Amino acid sequence: MVKAVFDYVSKLEGFGVEWEEFSLPTLNYALPTYYLIAMSEASSNLARFDGVRYGYRVLDENLDWNQMFSKTRREGFGSEVKRRIILGTYALSAGYYDKFFLKSLKSITLIKKEFEEAFKKFDVLIGPTMPVLPFKLGEKIDDPLALYLCDIDTVPANLTGTPSITFPCSFQDGLPIGIQIMAPFFKENLLLKISYASETFLQFNRFKPKI
């Protein structure tokens, strides 16, 4: 992944682009911050799906309200959704709200500030879309942590609302490698210009994995 990124930015030099390697220390907190907030929001938002007001409902006259509510949510939500609801409920519970949820909100502020400082020096930030090559469908279904880690390069943009775009830049073992470019707020036009230029010299039509 790293080699693909450096190969890509090296090609940009032909267009007069100057670049240097750069790191954002607070990004180490982006993934846990993102998932803690996402799971907390899932817990809060999905609480309304009780089988009474709207949504899926188990139809069984032999069940009382508590049994119907429990069975409806047990059958209506998949394992990943249940996992997020449980973790989100834990983070929002008394005694842990300040310890986890509020700290994650403060982390967003720190990450945003670091992005703002970076964009005072650079026009855009470039990195890989994923830390690993694409894997087979269902291959990591029993390893949620591995799946979460696949988002490590893209959650910072989601977390901070930073404009970003991703596209294929290379191939390895017959699989596409994605590049991600982030720009300051209201600089989406710059992202589109870079992407258009990249589409020309990278010849996107070459990046079609064999199925």
Wavefront OBJ file of the C-alpha trace (Angstrom):
o trace
v 0.000 0.000 0.000
v 2.746 2.424 0.963
v 4.681 1.776 -2.245
v 1.563 2.425 -4.325
v 1.089 5.793 -2.613
v 4.694 6.842 -3.203
v 4.527 5.682 -6.828
v 1.414 7.788 -7.326
v 2.794 11.000 -5.798
v 6.012 10.497 -7.776
v 3.948 10.578 -10.965
v 2.385 13.839 -9.804
v 5.837 15.409 -9.863
v 5.542 15.428 -13.643
v 2.721 17.937 -13.245
v 4.847 20.233 -11.101
v 3.517 18.938 -7.805
v 5.800 19.182 -4.779
v 5.266 16.782 -1.894
v 6.770 15.581 1.347
v 6.047 12.808 3.805
v 3.906 13.968 6.706
v 2.093 12.433 9.665
v -0.792 13.462 11.903
v -0.266 12.061 15.429
v -3.888 12.457 16.536
v -5.027 10.075 13.795
v -4.050 7.272 16.172
v -7.228 8.163 18.058
v -9.474 8.518 15.003
v -10.595 4.898 14.686
v -11.584 4.291 18.330
v -13.184 7.739 18.464
v -15.180 7.090 15.312
v -16.504 3.713 16.376
v -17.318 4.810 19.897
v -19.432 7.665 18.570
v -20.957 5.563 15.773
v -21.955 2.820 18.199
v -23.354 5.298 20.696
v -25.451 6.900 17.964
v -26.610 3.469 16.787
v -27.695 2.593 20.313
v -29.642 5.835 20.649
v -31.193 5.888 17.165
v -32.201 2.222 17.082
v -33.898 2.379 20.484
v -37.071 3.485 18.683
v -37.373 0.132 16.887
v -39.538 -1.492 19.532
v -42.027 -3.319 17.320
v -44.846 -1.023 18.409
v -44.525 2.343 16.721
v -42.897 1.185 13.480
v -40.411 -1.268 12.059
v -40.308 -5.051 12.188
v -42.594 -6.742 14.726
v -42.945 -10.325 15.901
v -46.604 -11.356 15.617
v -47.360 -13.721 18.454
v -50.456 -13.249 20.619
v -48.978 -15.466 23.325
v -46.225 -12.955 24.114
v -46.592 -10.090 26.554
v -45.137 -6.681 25.678
v -41.694 -7.318 27.176
v -41.391 -10.680 25.435
v -42.548 -9.218 22.116
v -40.114 -6.314 22.423
v -37.205 -8.627 23.223
v -37.976 -11.125 20.463
v -38.589 -8.373 17.898
v -35.185 -6.835 18.473
v -33.500 -10.221 18.727
v -34.864 -11.322 15.351
v -34.838 -7.927 13.652
v -31.199 -6.977 14.214
v -28.162 -8.791 12.851
v -25.137 -9.706 14.952
v -23.136 -6.598 14.003
v -26.044 -4.282 14.805
v -26.534 -5.986 18.171
v -22.828 -5.633 18.903
v -22.952 -1.913 18.183
v -26.082 -1.393 20.260
v -24.546 -3.163 23.263
v -21.243 -1.283 23.064
v -23.005 2.025 22.405
v -25.365 1.525 25.331
v -22.385 0.775 27.554
v -20.590 3.959 26.461
v -23.682 6.073 27.121
v -24.533 4.516 30.468
v -24.171 6.327 33.777
v -20.598 6.308 34.982
v -19.134 5.807 31.508
v -20.645 8.708 29.541
v -17.955 11.157 30.685
v -15.210 8.557 30.537
v -15.871 7.459 26.954
v -18.426 9.444 24.966
v -17.451 12.968 26.044
v -13.765 12.166 25.600
v -14.441 10.979 22.062
v -16.147 14.299 21.258
v -13.088 16.147 22.558
v -10.889 13.932 20.385
v -12.763 15.097 17.290
v -11.909 18.695 18.137
v -8.212 17.837 18.459
v -8.194 15.915 15.173
v -9.951 18.781 13.375
v -7.397 21.273 14.684
v -4.553 19.086 13.478
v -6.123 18.893 10.020
v -6.514 22.678 9.974
v -2.834 23.120 10.818
v -1.818 20.610 8.152
v -3.827 22.424 5.482
v -2.005 25.660 6.291
v 1.090 23.959 4.910
v -0.320 21.560 2.304
v -2.963 21.941 -0.394
v -4.028 18.301 -0.047
v -3.199 15.208 1.996
v -2.688 11.899 0.187
v -2.716 8.375 1.579
v -4.040 4.853 0.962
v -7.749 4.082 1.087
v -7.236 0.818 2.967
v -4.288 -0.650 4.908
v -4.715 -4.046 3.221
v -5.732 -5.471 -0.128
v -9.420 -6.252 -0.651
v -10.337 -9.621 0.832
v -12.928 -12.174 -0.215
v -16.576 -11.626 0.632
v -17.280 -13.103 4.053
v -13.606 -13.865 4.723
v -13.397 -11.768 7.902
v -17.031 -12.005 8.959
v -16.037 -13.655 12.239
v -13.351 -11.079 13.006
v -15.105 -7.723 13.565
v -11.935 -6.062 14.854
v -10.130 -6.815 11.579
v -13.074 -5.330 9.683
v -13.036 -2.187 11.838
v -9.302 -1.751 11.238
v -9.910 -1.688 7.486
v -11.540 1.717 8.004
v -8.512 3.230 9.721
v -7.509 5.345 6.699
v -10.952 6.703 5.841
v -12.592 7.399 9.212
v -10.606 10.632 9.802
v -12.382 12.281 6.854
v -15.764 11.006 8.053
v -15.066 12.058 11.612
v -14.022 15.611 10.743
v -16.180 16.182 7.671
v -13.048 16.776 5.595
v -13.679 16.711 1.820
v -12.093 13.581 0.362
v -12.119 11.378 -2.701
v -10.755 7.934 -3.448
v -9.946 6.110 -6.671
v -7.807 3.150 -7.847
v -4.154 3.942 -8.491
v -2.514 0.546 -8.949
v -2.873 -3.232 -8.862
v -1.306 -5.893 -6.674
v -1.953 -9.609 -7.046
v -4.770 -8.758 -9.430
v -6.519 -6.575 -6.847
v -6.980 -2.777 -6.967
v -5.210 -0.445 -4.559
v -7.063 2.752 -3.716
v -5.608 6.200 -3.125
v -7.352 8.793 -0.948
v -6.975 12.550 -1.265
v -8.250 15.032 1.324
v -8.569 18.792 0.916
v -9.614 21.755 3.101
v -13.264 22.714 3.458
v -14.750 24.282 0.307
v -11.854 23.007 -1.825
v -13.802 20.195 -3.458
v -12.980 21.707 -6.847
v -9.305 20.995 -6.180
v -10.098 17.351 -5.430
v -12.000 17.062 -8.700
v -9.161 18.645 -10.682
v -6.592 16.273 -9.196
v -8.892 13.305 -9.767
v -9.490 14.308 -13.378
v -5.754 14.655 -14.002
v -5.161 11.319 -12.272
v -7.821 9.673 -14.401
v -5.877 10.796 -17.465
v -2.371 9.660 -16.572
v -3.376 6.582 -14.586
v -5.800 5.401 -17.281
v -8.519 4.217 -14.916
v -9.915 1.791 -17.482
v -6.883 -0.430 -16.817
v -7.932 -1.023 -13.230
v -10.487 -3.766 -13.684
v -9.857 -6.802 -11.484
v -10.573 -10.200 -12.951
v -13.770 -11.726 -11.608
l 1 2 3 4 5 6 7 8 9 10 11 12 13 14 15 16 17 18 19 20 21 22 23 24 25 26 27 28 29 30 31 32 33 34 35 36 37 38 39 40 41 42 43 44 45 46 47 48 49 50 51 52 53 54 55 56 57 58 59 60 61 62 63 64 65 66 67 68 69 70 71 72 73 74 75 76 77 78 79 80 81 82 83 84 85 86 87 88 89 90 91 92 93 94 95 96 97 98 99 100 101 102 103 104 105 106 107 108 109 110 111 112 113 114 115 116 117 118 119 120 121 122 123 124 125 126 127 128 129 130 131 132 133 134 135 136 137 138 139 140 141 142 143 144 145 146 147 148 149 150 151 152 153 154 155 156 157 158 159 160 161 162 163 164 165 166 167 168 169 170 171 172 173 174 175 176 177 178 179 180 181 182 183 184 185 186 187 188 189 190 191 192 193 194 195 196 197 198 199 200 201 202 203 204 205 206 207 208 209 210 211
